[in-house]
Amino acid sequence: MSANHMLVFSGYFPGYVLENCFGFAIVYQVWNGVLAAVFITCFDTLFNGLAIFIVLRLKVLGKKFERFEELCRTKSPKTVLRSLVIEHLDIIRFTENVNGALKWYFFGDFLLKSYHISTVLIDLLLLDTFNIACIFSITRMIYLLSMVWCIYYNCNGIIIESENICHSVYYFSKWYNHSSEIKRTLSIIMTRSQKPLMINIGNLDVMGNQVFLKIIKAGYTFVITSLIFDK
């Protein structure tokens, strides 16, 4: 490909297309890039929404446990605790269902995002001038990193907030003021909360901030490997 026929991102077109319809090739690439960005954004927004929904439910549950003593003034402790236990179990089941349904999707997403980040890095390394292709590659990199960071940050919030239930019960619920039966139930809740809820990437790892760094490392490794074999 000559310097006069620099595409927006790496791709193949027959020589006669580049010579006679170069504008069409550019428009075609930009259009497909926009469609891909919209498609990926819609999917990631859906899964971000699921993660945020779980995080918010856990935060609300934690606040209810912190106000346990106050709630017991209007209802009996057993009634309040029963409703909180049911809500906690419902959150656990919902998270496990989401994880079971999407963990292999997230595995594929992990591989694709790592590959896309690495290809953008290669494009940036191969560019020797600052042009529209460079601007597009930088924009793609910012877009990919921001989308990856959002989903993994929110999934990391599920781990943190599910563990914080134990903290809310122990430090704020004033469990020591209640009967032995209430204490026993609250201790079971604290024990369960020490096993955090999480979303998995297949059987590979747990979605969280550490995996975001692993994606960057995987992309870097792919770039180095590609450059070595190109030599």
PyMOL commands that set and color helices and strands:
alter all, ss='L'
color gray80, all
select helices_A, chain A and resi 3-5+15-20+22-66+68-71+77-126+132-172+175-177+180-193+209-230
alter helices_A, ss='H'
color red, helices_A
select strands_A, chain A and resi 200-201+205-206
alter strands_A, ss='S'
color yellow, strands_A
deselect
rebuild
show_as cartoon
